Amino acid sequence: MLLRRLPGDGLYRNLGNGTFEKTSEPAGVAEGGWAWGTELVDLDGDGRDDLVVVNGMSEAAPDGKSDEVKFWNEMAAEGIAFHDGYWGGIDFGRDGMASRTAKHLYRNLGGGRF
């Protein structure tokens, strides 16, 4: 059995009629990863909101092993529910999972492109 990793979060445009359209690929932000925080802010003063994506789930530790598997194993070992907001002894600090994750800044080029 082949397991395929999901591509991460997506960017969606509100169509105004109760539906949304996925625009990650055409907008140029499909490689944002698993975001834990995003912000739209005009960082360069050009009148267009730029996109900041931070604290995604790390793809792999320096040894090449998946941090995502380690994360869920540690959560299970401590008996912690993901939604409880308490992470126990899981390391998110300087050498932790989130610290190795690439942060992304996408400059808004206009026309729905970053």
MOPAC internal coordinates of N, CA, C and O (Angstrom, degrees):
PM7 1SCF
backbone

  N    0.0000 0     0.00 0     0.00 0    0    0    0
  C    1.4542 1     0.00 0     0.00 0    1    0    0
  C    1.5320 1   108.27 1     0.00 0    2    1    0
  O    1.2310 1   120.37 1   -48.49 1    3    2    1
  N    1.3124 1   116.90 1   131.51 1    3    2    1
  C    1.4608 1   122.84 1   178.60 1    5    3    2
  C    1.5246 1   109.09 1   -95.42 1    6    5    3
  O    1.2310 1   120.81 1   -56.48 1    7    6    5
  N    1.3265 1   116.05 1   123.52 1    7    6    5
  C    1.4580 1   120.38 1   176.76 1    9    7    6
  C    1.5104 1   108.50 1   -98.05 1   10    9    7
  O    1.2310 1   120.08 1   -51.45 1   11   10    9
  N    1.3080 1   117.45 1   128.55 1   11   10    9
  C    1.4557 1   121.93 1   179.73 1   13   11   10
  C    1.5143 1   109.19 1  -110.61 1   14   13   11
  O    1.2310 1   120.58 1   -49.60 1   15   14   13
  N    1.2992 1   116.50 1   130.40 1   15   14   13
  C    1.4540 1   122.13 1   179.24 1   17   15   14
  C    1.5256 1   109.29 1   -75.45 1   18   17   15
  O    1.2310 1   120.80 1   -44.30 1   19   18   17
  N    1.3164 1   116.08 1   135.70 1   19   18   17
  C    1.4572 1   119.96 1   177.00 1   21   19   18
  C    1.5240 1   109.35 1   -67.37 1   22   21   19
  O    1.2310 1   119.68 1   -29.92 1   23   22   21
  N    1.3199 1   118.23 1   150.08 1   23   22   21
  C    1.4592 1   121.52 1  -173.44 1   25   23   22
  C    1.5268 1   115.60 1   -75.05 1   26   25   23
  O    1.2310 1   119.11 1   172.04 1   27   26   25
  N    1.3007 1   119.30 1    -7.96 1   27   26   25
  C    1.4607 1   120.29 1  -178.56 1   29   27   26
  C    1.5129 1   111.77 1   108.97 1   30   29   27
  O    1.2310 1   121.33 1    17.77 1   31   30   29
  N    1.3188 1   115.05 1  -162.23 1   31   30   29
  C    1.4545 1   120.86 1  -177.90 1   33   31   30
  C    1.5220 1   111.11 1   -74.58 1   34   33   31
  O    1.2310 1   120.94 1    -8.62 1   35   34   33
  N    1.3146 1   115.81 1   171.38 1   35   34   33
  C    1.4550 1   120.57 1  -179.73 1   37   35   34
  C    1.5121 1   112.14 1  -134.99 1   38   37   35
  O    1.2310 1   121.38 1   -18.73 1   39   38   37
  N    1.3180 1   114.97 1   161.27 1   39   38   37
  C    1.4626 1   122.56 1   174.81 1   41   39   38
  C    1.5207 1   107.15 1  -104.06 1   42   41   39
  O    1.2310 1   121.12 1   -50.61 1   43   42   41
  N    1.3213 1   115.46 1   129.39 1   43   42   41
  C    1.4594 1   120.78 1  -177.77 1   45   43   42
  C    1.5177 1   110.45 1  -124.93 1   46   45   43
  O    1.2310 1   120.67 1   -37.98 1   47   46   45
  N    1.3384 1   116.33 1   142.02 1   47   46   45
  C    1.4622 1   122.73 1   176.15 1   49   47   46
  C    1.5199 1   108.83 1  -101.49 1   50   49   47
  O    1.2310 1   120.99 1   -50.05 1   51   50   49
  N    1.3234 1   115.72 1   129.95 1   51   50   49
  C    1.4596 1   121.77 1   176.69 1   53   51   50
  C    1.5260 1   107.89 1   -75.25 1   54   53   51
  O    1.2310 1   120.29 1   -61.21 1   55   54   53
  N    1.3162 1   117.05 1   118.79 1   55   54   53
  C    1.4560 1   121.91 1  -178.68 1   57   55   54
  C    1.5268 1   112.24 1   -83.99 1   58   57   55
  O    1.2310 1   120.43 1   176.90 1   59   58   57
  N    1.3329 1   116.78 1    -3.10 1   59   58   57
  C    1.4553 1   121.01 1   174.51 1   61   59   58
  C    1.5143 1   115.89 1    80.56 1   62   61   59
  O    1.2310 1   119.79 1  -178.20 1   63   62   61
  N    1.2998 1   118.01 1     1.80 1   63   62   61
  C    1.4660 1   120.97 1  -178.99 1   65   63   62
  C    1.5275 1   111.39 1  -121.50 1   66   65   63
  O    1.2310 1   121.02 1  -156.36 1   67   66   65
  N    1.3368 1   115.65 1    23.64 1   67   66   65
  C    1.4559 1   120.72 1  -178.84 1   69   67   66
  C    1.5187 1   113.12 1    88.04 1   70   69   67
  O    1.2310 1   120.16 1  -174.30 1   71   70   69
  N    1.3240 1   117.30 1     5.70 1   71   70   69
  C    1.4573 1   120.83 1   178.21 1   73   71   70
  C    1.5320 1   110.31 1  -125.65 1   74   73   71
  O    1.2310 1   121.38 1   -16.32 1   75   74   73
  N    1.3347 1   114.96 1   163.68 1   75   74   73
  C    1.4558 1   121.95 1  -179.28 1   77   75   74
  C    1.5186 1   109.10 1  -130.26 1   78   77   75
  O    1.2310 1   121.32 1   -25.40 1   79   78   77
  N    1.3220 1   115.08 1   154.60 1   79   78   77
  C    1.4610 1   122.20 1   177.95 1   81   79   78
  C    1.5242 1   108.36 1  -121.17 1   82   81   79
  O    1.2310 1   120.32 1   -51.22 1   83   82   81
  N    1.3439 1   117.00 1   128.78 1   83   82   81
  C    1.4645 1   119.89 1   178.46 1   85   83   82
  C    1.5235 1   108.62 1   -72.83 1   86   85   83
  O    1.2310 1   120.63 1   -53.52 1   87   86   85
  N    1.3380 1   116.40 1   126.48 1   87   86   85
  C    1.4606 1   121.23 1  -176.36 1   89   87   86
  C    1.5280 1   112.68 1  -124.97 1   90   89   87
  O    1.2310 1   119.58 1  -166.67 1   91   90   89
  N    1.3128 1   118.40 1    13.33 1   91   90   89
  C    1.4634 1   121.91 1  -176.81 1   93   91   90
  C    1.5238 1   112.80 1   -54.17 1   94   93   91
  O    1.2310 1   120.46 1   128.22 1   95   94   93
  N    1.3234 1   116.73 1   -51.78 1   95   94   93
  C    1.4609 1   120.44 1  -176.06 1   97   95   94
  C    1.5257 1   111.62 1   -66.12 1   98   97   95
  O    1.2310 1   118.81 1   125.20 1   99   98   97
  N    1.3361 1   119.88 1   -54.80 1   99   98   97
  C    1.4649 1   118.56 1  -179.07 1  101   99   98
  C    1.5330 1   113.64 1   -63.74 1  102  101   99
  O    1.2310 1   120.30 1   154.03 1  103  102  101
  N    1.3380 1   117.04 1   -25.97 1  103  102  101
  C    1.4659 1   120.20 1   179.42 1  105  103  102
  C    1.5229 1   112.27 1   -79.75 1  106  105  103
  O    1.2310 1   120.27 1   164.13 1  107  106  105
  N    1.3385 1   117.09 1   -15.87 1  107  106  105
  C    1.4600 1   120.87 1   179.34 1  109  107  106
  C    1.5154 1   114.77 1    85.00 1  110  109  107
  O    1.2310 1   120.46 1  -156.88 1  111  110  109
  N    1.3429 1   116.72 1    23.12 1  111  110  109
  C    1.4680 1   120.09 1  -177.63 1  113  111  110
  C    1.5345 1   112.39 1  -122.09 1  114  113  111
  O    1.2310 1   120.17 1  -158.39 1  115  114  113
  N    1.3255 1   117.27 1    21.61 1  115  114  113
  C    1.4704 1   120.94 1  -176.12 1  117  115  114
  C    1.5257 1   112.98 1   -67.13 1  118  117  115
  O    1.2310 1   119.56 1   160.41 1  119  118  117
  N    1.3137 1   118.45 1   -19.59 1  119  118  117
  C    1.4648 1   121.46 1  -177.48 1  121  119  118
  C    1.5257 1   112.75 1   -96.79 1  122  121  119
  O    1.2310 1   119.77 1  -153.03 1  123  122  121
  N    1.3132 1   118.04 1    26.97 1  123  122  121
  C    1.4664 1   121.91 1  -178.50 1  125  123  122
  C    1.5132 1   114.17 1   -73.19 1  126  125  123
  O    1.2310 1   119.87 1   162.78 1  127  126  125
  N    1.3298 1   117.86 1   -17.22 1  127  126  125
  C    1.4574 1   121.43 1   178.96 1  129  127  126
  C    1.5238 1   112.14 1    79.72 1  130  129  127
  O    1.2310 1   121.28 1    23.43 1  131  130  129
  N    1.3331 1   115.17 1  -156.57 1  131  130  129
  C    1.4625 1   122.09 1  -178.53 1  133  131  130
  C    1.5213 1   108.38 1   -95.64 1  134  133  131
  O    1.2310 1   120.84 1   -87.86 1  135  134  133
  N    1.3014 1   116.01 1    92.14 1  135  134  133
  C    1.4637 1   121.53 1  -175.56 1  137  135  134
  C    1.5229 1   111.78 1   -73.60 1  138  137  135
  O    1.2310 1   121.29 1   -40.69 1  139  138  137
  N    1.3323 1   115.13 1   139.31 1  139  138  137
  C    1.4564 1   121.13 1   171.44 1  141  139  138
  C    1.5097 1   109.96 1  -108.62 1  142  141  139
  O    1.2310 1   120.55 1   172.64 1  143  142  141
  N    1.3041 1   116.56 1    -7.36 1  143  142  141
  C    1.4499 1   120.93 1   177.37 1  145  143  142
  C    1.5132 1   110.29 1  -162.50 1  146  145  143
  O    1.2310 1   120.51 1   -42.75 1  147  146  145
  N    1.3236 1   116.62 1   137.25 1  147  146  145
  C    1.4589 1   121.73 1   176.64 1  149  147  146
  C    1.5190 1   108.87 1  -135.79 1  150  149  147
  O    1.2310 1   121.26 1   -24.20 1  151  150  149
  N    1.3056 1   115.20 1   155.80 1  151  150  149
  C    1.4632 1   120.46 1   178.26 1  153  151  150
  C    1.5209 1   107.97 1  -149.86 1  154  153  151
  O    1.2310 1   120.68 1   -43.12 1  155  154  153
  N    1.3074 1   116.31 1   136.88 1  155  154  153
  C    1.4552 1   122.31 1   171.42 1  157  155  154
  C    1.5200 1   106.72 1  -104.83 1  158  157  155
  O    1.2310 1   120.47 1   -60.73 1  159  158  157
  N    1.3281 1   116.70 1   119.27 1  159  158  157
  C    1.4655 1   121.69 1  -176.97 1  161  159  158
  C    1.5278 1   108.36 1  -153.30 1  162  161  159
  O    1.2310 1   120.34 1   -38.05 1  163  162  161
  N    1.3292 1   116.95 1   141.95 1  163  162  161
  C    1.4588 1   121.95 1   179.53 1  165  163  162
  C    1.5256 1   109.60 1   -80.52 1  166  165  163
  O    1.2310 1   120.40 1   -91.06 1  167  166  165
  N    1.3172 1   116.84 1    88.94 1  167  166  165
  C    1.4584 1   121.65 1  -175.25 1  169  167  166
  C    1.5190 1   113.72 1   -78.71 1  170  169  167
  O    1.2310 1   119.79 1   154.45 1  171  170  169
  N    1.3204 1   118.00 1   -25.55 1  171  170  169
  C    1.4612 1   120.17 1  -177.35 1  173  171  170
  C    1.5282 1   113.60 1  -106.24 1  174  173  171
  O    1.2310 1   120.19 1  -173.76 1  175  174  173
  N    1.3386 1   117.24 1     6.24 1  175  174  173
  C    1.4615 1   121.80 1   174.37 1  177  175  174
  C    1.5191 1   115.11 1    68.58 1  178  177  175
  O    1.2310 1   119.86 1  -156.28 1  179  178  177
  N    1.3395 1   117.87 1    23.72 1  179  178  177
  C    1.4675 1   119.79 1  -179.04 1  181  179  178
  C    1.5272 1   113.28 1   -94.50 1  182  181  179
  O    1.2310 1   120.39 1  -175.23 1  183  182  181
  N    1.3393 1   116.85 1     4.77 1  183  182  181
  C    1.4572 1   120.86 1   178.82 1  185  183  182
  C    1.5176 1   114.29 1    88.45 1  186  185  183
  O    1.2310 1   119.76 1   178.54 1  187  186  185
  N    1.3310 1   118.06 1    -1.46 1  187  186  185
  C    1.4709 1   122.26 1   178.61 1  189  187  186
  C    1.5247 1   108.83 1  -115.50 1  190  189  187
  O    1.2310 1   120.97 1   -44.14 1  191  190  189
  N    1.3271 1   115.75 1   135.86 1  191  190  189
  C    1.4697 1   119.83 1   178.65 1  193  191  190
  C    1.5265 1   110.69 1   -71.97 1  194  193  191
  O    1.2310 1   121.06 1   -53.20 1  195  194  193
  N    1.3251 1   115.58 1   126.80 1  195  194  193
  C    1.4618 1   122.90 1   174.15 1  197  195  194
  C    1.5257 1   107.98 1   -89.83 1  198  197  195
  O    1.2310 1   120.08 1   -17.94 1  199  198  197
  N    1.3156 1   117.45 1   162.06 1  199  198  197
  C    1.4619 1   122.35 1  -175.39 1  201  199  198
  C    1.5231 1   110.31 1  -113.12 1  202  201  199
  O    1.2310 1   120.70 1   -54.82 1  203  202  201
  N    1.3362 1   116.26 1   125.18 1  203  202  201
  C    1.4541 1   123.05 1   176.59 1  205  203  202
  C    1.5295 1   107.38 1  -112.07 1  206  205  203
  O    1.2310 1   120.29 1   -52.29 1  207  206  205
  N    1.3338 1   117.05 1   127.71 1  207  206  205
  C    1.4619 1   122.69 1  -179.77 1  209  207  206
  C    1.5267 1   107.53 1  -123.41 1  210  209  207
  O    1.2310 1   120.53 1   -56.95 1  211  210  209
  N    1.3403 1   116.60 1   123.05 1  211  210  209
  C    1.4666 1   120.76 1  -176.24 1  213  211  210
  C    1.5219 1   112.40 1  -130.41 1  214  213  211
  O    1.2310 1   121.72 1   -20.50 1  215  214  213
  N    1.3346 1   114.31 1   159.50 1  215  214  213
  C    1.4639 1   124.67 1   169.65 1  217  215  214
  C    1.5167 1   115.41 1    56.93 1  218  217  215
  O    1.2310 1   120.57 1  -134.62 1  219  218  217
  N    1.3174 1   116.52 1    45.38 1  219  218  217
  C    1.4559 1   119.26 1   173.75 1  221  219  218
  C    1.5085 1   111.26 1   -74.05 1  222  221  219
  O    1.2310 1   120.28 1   -12.34 1  223  222  221
  N    1.3146 1   117.07 1   167.66 1  223  222  221
  C    1.4566 1   121.35 1   177.22 1  225  223  222
  C    1.5166 1   108.51 1   -70.85 1  226  225  223
  O    1.2310 1   120.60 1   -49.83 1  227  226  225
  N    1.2905 1   116.45 1   130.17 1  227  226  225
  C    1.4605 1   121.47 1  -177.73 1  229  227  226
  C    1.5182 1   110.71 1   -64.94 1  230  229  227
  O    1.2310 1   120.94 1   -42.32 1  231  230  229
  N    1.3203 1   115.80 1   137.68 1  231  230  229
  C    1.4588 1   121.29 1   178.15 1  233  231  230
  C    1.5236 1   111.65 1   -70.91 1  234  233  231
  O    1.2310 1   120.56 1   136.19 1  235  234  233
  N    1.3344 1   116.54 1   -43.81 1  235  234  233
  C    1.4574 1   118.75 1  -178.17 1  237  235  234
  C    1.5237 1   110.64 1  -159.16 1  238  237  235
  O    1.2310 1   121.56 1   -28.71 1  239  238  237
  N    1.3060 1   114.62 1   151.29 1  239  238  237
  C    1.4611 1   122.04 1   175.91 1  241  239  238
  C    1.5294 1   108.69 1   -76.68 1  242  241  239
  O    1.2310 1   120.14 1   -11.21 1  243  242  241
  N    1.3452 1   117.34 1   168.79 1  243  242  241
  C    1.4717 1   119.44 1   178.69 1  245  243  242
  C    1.5311 1   113.68 1   -55.63 1  246  245  243
  O    1.2310 1   120.42 1   154.09 1  247  246  245
  N    1.3355 1   116.80 1   -25.91 1  247  246  245
  C    1.4677 1   119.26 1   178.96 1  249  247  246
  C    1.5292 1   112.58 1   -82.82 1  250  249  247
  O    1.2310 1   120.25 1  -178.00 1  251  250  249
  N    1.3504 1   117.12 1     2.00 1  251  250  249
  C    1.4534 1   121.86 1   177.85 1  253  251  250
  C    1.5103 1   115.10 1    86.52 1  254  253  251
  O    1.2310 1   119.90 1   177.09 1  255  254  253
  N    1.3343 1   117.79 1    -2.91 1  255  254  253
  C    1.4609 1   121.03 1   179.45 1  257  255  254
  C    1.5330 1   109.36 1   -86.23 1  258  257  255
  O    1.2310 1   120.63 1   -30.21 1  259  258  257
  N    1.3027 1   116.41 1   149.79 1  259  258  257
  C    1.4522 1   121.97 1  -176.34 1  261  259  258
  C    1.5261 1   111.79 1   -68.68 1  262  261  259
  O    1.2310 1   120.54 1   -56.54 1  263  262  261
  N    1.3238 1   116.57 1   123.46 1  263  262  261
  C    1.4554 1   120.55 1   174.01 1  265  263  262
  C    1.5247 1   111.54 1   -74.47 1  266  265  263
  O    1.2310 1   120.44 1   155.61 1  267  266  265
  N    1.3266 1   116.76 1   -24.39 1  267  266  265
  C    1.4534 1   119.04 1  -178.89 1  269  267  266
  C    1.5301 1   110.59 1   -63.92 1  270  269  267
  O    1.2310 1   120.39 1   136.79 1  271  270  269
  N    1.3124 1   116.86 1   -43.21 1  271  270  269
  C    1.4625 1   120.79 1   177.99 1  273  271  270
  C    1.5273 1   109.40 1   -63.54 1  274  273  271
  O    1.2310 1   120.37 1   134.32 1  275  274  273
  N    1.3354 1   116.90 1   -45.68 1  275  274  273
  C    1.4646 1   120.95 1   178.95 1  277  275  274
  C    1.5327 1   110.48 1   -58.48 1  278  277  275
  O    1.2310 1   120.50 1   136.16 1  279  278  277
  N    1.3216 1   116.64 1   -43.84 1  279  278  277
  C    1.4628 1   122.09 1  -179.97 1  281  279  278
  C    1.5266 1   110.99 1   -55.98 1  282  281  279
  O    1.2310 1   120.40 1   126.53 1  283  282  281
  N    1.3414 1   116.84 1   -53.47 1  283  282  281
  C    1.4651 1   119.69 1  -176.81 1  285  283  282
  C    1.5222 1   111.61 1   -68.34 1  286  285  283
  O    1.2310 1   119.54 1   146.56 1  287  286  285
  N    1.3204 1   118.47 1   -33.44 1  287  286  285
  C    1.4586 1   120.54 1   175.54 1  289  287  286
  C    1.5207 1   111.04 1   -64.16 1  290  289  287
  O    1.2310 1   120.29 1   138.35 1  291  290  289
  N    1.3425 1   117.05 1   -41.65 1  291  290  289
  C    1.4691 1   120.11 1   178.15 1  293  291  290
  C    1.5205 1   111.27 1   -67.33 1  294  293  291
  O    1.2310 1   120.43 1   141.59 1  295  294  293
  N    1.3294 1   116.79 1   -38.41 1  295  294  293
  C    1.4681 1   119.99 1   176.82 1  297  295  294
  C    1.5307 1   109.86 1   -60.24 1  298  297  295
  O    1.2310 1   120.70 1   133.60 1  299  298  297
  N    1.3252 1   116.28 1   -46.40 1  299  298  297
  C    1.4638 1   120.95 1  -178.79 1  301  299  298
  C    1.5217 1   111.26 1   -65.35 1  302  301  299
  O    1.2310 1   120.66 1   139.39 1  303  302  301
  N    1.3359 1   116.34 1   -40.61 1  303  302  301
  C    1.4693 1   120.38 1  -178.78 1  305  303  302
  C    1.5198 1   111.74 1   -63.77 1  306  305  303
  O    1.2310 1   120.22 1   146.64 1  307  306  305
  N    1.3224 1   117.18 1   -33.36 1  307  306  305
  C    1.4606 1   120.64 1  -179.69 1  309  307  306
  C    1.5225 1   112.03 1   -89.49 1  310  309  307
  O    1.2310 1   120.61 1   175.68 1  311  310  309
  N    1.3328 1   116.43 1    -4.32 1  311  310  309
  C    1.4644 1   120.11 1   179.22 1  313  311  310
  C    1.5186 1   112.65 1    67.30 1  314  313  311
  O    1.2310 1   120.63 1  -145.54 1  315  314  313
  N    1.3245 1   116.39 1    34.46 1  315  314  313
  C    1.4565 1   121.08 1  -175.61 1  317  315  314
  C    1.5221 1   109.61 1  -102.32 1  318  317  315
  O    1.2310 1   120.88 1   -50.14 1  319  318  317
  N    1.3279 1   115.92 1   129.86 1  319  318  317
  C    1.4564 1   120.49 1   174.83 1  321  319  318
  C    1.5285 1   108.19 1   -81.21 1  322  321  319
  O    1.2310 1   120.58 1   -43.88 1  323  322  321
  N    1.3213 1   116.50 1   136.12 1  323  322  321
  C    1.4600 1   122.59 1  -177.19 1  325  323  322
  C    1.5320 1   112.33 1   -53.53 1  326  325  323
  O    1.2310 1   120.11 1   138.67 1  327  326  325
  N    1.3099 1   117.40 1   -41.33 1  327  326  325
  C    1.4684 1   121.75 1  -174.26 1  329  327  326
  C    1.5253 1   113.70 1   -80.65 1  330  329  327
  O    1.2310 1   118.94 1   176.34 1  331  330  329
  N    1.3373 1   119.63 1    -3.66 1  331  330  329
  C    1.4629 1   121.03 1  -177.19 1  333  331  330
  C    1.5211 1   113.69 1   -75.54 1  334  333  331
  O    1.2310 1   119.85 1   164.19 1  335  334  333
  N    1.3293 1   117.90 1   -15.81 1  335  334  333
  C    1.4593 1   120.68 1   178.15 1  337  335  334
  C    1.5132 1   114.41 1    78.44 1  338  337  335
  O    1.2310 1   119.37 1  -173.78 1  339  338  337
  N    1.3181 1   118.80 1     6.22 1  339  338  337
  C    1.4569 1   122.42 1   177.34 1  341  339  338
  C    1.5153 1   107.78 1  -115.57 1  342  341  339
  O    1.2310 1   120.38 1   -54.77 1  343  342  341
  N    1.3281 1   116.88 1   125.23 1  343  342  341
  C    1.4529 1   120.68 1  -172.08 1  345  343  342
  C    1.5192 1   113.33 1  -106.74 1  346  345  343
  O    1.2310 1   119.57 1  -176.98 1  347  346  345
  N    1.3318 1   118.43 1     3.02 1  347  346  345
  C    1.4568 1   120.79 1   177.56 1  349  347  346
  C    1.5066 1   112.53 1    59.22 1  350  349  347
  O    1.2310 1   120.26 1    43.88 1  351  350  349
  N    1.3278 1   117.10 1  -136.12 1  351  350  349
  C    1.4523 1   122.28 1  -176.61 1  353  351  350
  C    1.5170 1   114.39 1   -91.70 1  354  353  351
  O    1.2310 1   119.33 1  -164.37 1  355  354  353
  N    1.3194 1   118.88 1    15.63 1  355  354  353
  C    1.4613 1   121.70 1  -178.28 1  357  355  354
  C    1.5221 1   109.52 1   -71.65 1  358  357  355
  O    1.2310 1   120.66 1   -49.09 1  359  358  357
  N    1.3170 1   116.34 1   130.91 1  359  358  357
  C    1.4626 1   122.73 1  -173.40 1  361  359  358
  C    1.5249 1   112.26 1   -83.28 1  362  361  359
  O    1.2310 1   120.67 1   -71.12 1  363  362  361
  N    1.3342 1   116.33 1   108.88 1  363  362  361
  C    1.4574 1   121.82 1   174.03 1  365  363  362
  C    1.5215 1   110.57 1  -111.03 1  366  365  363
  O    1.2310 1   119.66 1  -173.85 1  367  366  365
  N    1.3073 1   118.25 1     6.15 1  367  366  365
  C    1.4617 1   123.17 1  -174.84 1  369  367  366
  C    1.5114 1   113.97 1   -76.82 1  370  369  367
  O    1.2310 1   121.12 1    26.40 1  371  370  369
  N    1.3181 1   115.46 1  -153.60 1  371  370  369
  C    1.4601 1   122.72 1  -174.05 1  373  371  370
  C    1.5249 1   113.23 1   -53.27 1  374  373  371
  O    1.2310 1   120.32 1   140.92 1  375  374  373
  N    1.3155 1   116.99 1   -39.08 1  375  374  373
  C    1.4606 1   120.40 1  -179.73 1  377  375  374
  C    1.5246 1   111.77 1  -107.51 1  378  377  375
  O    1.2310 1   120.42 1  -167.27 1  379  378  377
  N    1.3087 1   116.81 1    12.73 1  379  378  377
  C    1.4530 1   120.79 1  -177.28 1  381  379  378
  C    1.5111 1   113.29 1   -84.43 1  382  381  379
  O    1.2310 1   121.55 1     6.38 1  383  382  381
  N    1.3273 1   114.63 1  -173.62 1  383  382  381
  C    1.4589 1   120.87 1  -175.45 1  385  383  382
  C    1.5185 1   112.73 1   -62.37 1  386  385  383
  O    1.2310 1   119.65 1   131.08 1  387  386  385
  N    1.3140 1   118.27 1   -48.92 1  387  386  385
  C    1.4587 1   120.84 1  -175.39 1  389  387  386
  C    1.5183 1   112.29 1   -68.57 1  390  389  387
  O    1.2310 1   119.75 1   151.46 1  391  390  389
  N    1.3285 1   118.08 1   -28.54 1  391  390  389
  C    1.4583 1   120.12 1  -177.01 1  393  391  390
  C    1.5265 1   112.48 1   -68.53 1  394  393  391
  O    1.2310 1   119.74 1   155.28 1  395  394  393
  N    1.3391 1   118.11 1   -24.72 1  395  394  393
  C    1.4628 1   120.94 1   179.74 1  397  395  394
  C    1.5182 1   112.43 1   -89.27 1  398  397  395
  O    1.2310 1   120.58 1   172.27 1  399  398  397
  N    1.3163 1   116.49 1    -7.73 1  399  398  397
  C    1.4523 1   120.55 1  -176.37 1  401  399  398
  C    1.5190 1   110.71 1   -77.82 1  402  401  399
  O    1.2310 1   120.77 1   -48.56 1  403  402  401
  N    1.3113 1   116.13 1   131.44 1  403  402  401
  C    1.4621 1   120.09 1   178.35 1  405  403  402
  C    1.5246 1   110.42 1   -65.52 1  406  405  403
  O    1.2310 1   121.18 1   -46.34 1  407  406  405
  N    1.3170 1   115.36 1   133.66 1  407  406  405
  C    1.4563 1   121.49 1   173.36 1  409  407  406
  C    1.5277 1   106.20 1   -93.06 1  410  409  407
  O    1.2310 1   120.00 1   -26.21 1  411  410  409
  N    1.3105 1   117.61 1   153.79 1  411  410  409
  C    1.4625 1   120.83 1  -175.89 1  413  411  410
  C    1.5185 1   110.70 1  -127.76 1  414  413  411
  O    1.2310 1   121.19 1   -42.65 1  415  414  413
  N    1.3169 1   115.32 1   137.35 1  415  414  413
  C    1.4614 1   122.49 1   172.37 1  417  415  414
  C    1.5210 1   106.62 1  -123.26 1  418  417  415
  O    1.2310 1   120.96 1   -60.36 1  419  418  417
  N    1.3183 1   115.77 1   119.64 1  419  418  417
  C    1.4512 1   121.60 1  -179.70 1  421  419  418
  C    1.5264 1   108.55 1  -110.87 1  422  421  419
  O    1.2310 1   120.67 1   -61.82 1  423  422  421
  N    1.3112 1   116.32 1   118.18 1  423  422  421
  C    1.4686 1   121.70 1   177.67 1  425  423  422
  C    1.5171 1   108.64 1   -79.87 1  426  425  423
  O    1.2310 1   120.80 1   -50.51 1  427  426  425
  N    1.3211 1   116.07 1   129.49 1  427  426  425
  C    1.4527 1   121.85 1   179.83 1  429  427  426
  C    1.5220 1   109.28 1   -73.12 1  430  429  427
  O    1.2310 1   120.34 1   -62.13 1  431  430  429
  N    1.3271 1   116.95 1   117.87 1  431  430  429
  C    1.4651 1   122.91 1  -179.31 1  433  431  430
  C    1.5081 1   112.45 1   -93.72 1  434  433  431
  O    1.2310 1   120.30 1   176.24 1  435  434  433
  N    1.3388 1   117.04 1    -3.76 1  435  434  433
  C    1.4655 1   121.70 1  -176.06 1  437  435  434
  C    1.5116 1   111.02 1    88.27 1  438  437  435
  O    1.2310 1   120.64 1   -14.74 1  439  438  437
  N    1.3077 1   116.38 1   165.26 1  439  438  437
  C    1.4586 1   120.76 1   177.74 1  441  439  438
  C    1.5096 1   114.17 1    63.14 1  442  441  439
  O    1.2310 1   119.90 1  -153.69 1  443  442  441
  N    1.3291 1   117.80 1    26.31 1  443  442  441
  C    1.4646 1   121.30 1   179.72 1  445  443  442
  C    1.5144 1   114.39 1    77.86 1  446  445  443
  O    1.2310 1   119.56 1  -165.73 1  447  446  445
  N    1.3294 1   118.45 1    14.27 1  447  446  445
  C    1.4698 1   122.47 1  -178.18 1  449  447  446
  C    1.5203 1   110.41 1  -115.21 1  450  449  447
  O    1.2310 1   120.98 1   -35.82 1  451  450  449
  N    1.3440 1   115.73 1   144.18 1  451  450  449
  C    1.4612 1   122.95 1   175.90 1  453  451  450
  C    1.5180 1   108.39 1  -120.86 1  454  453  451
  O    1.2310 1   120.10 1   180.00 1  455  454  453

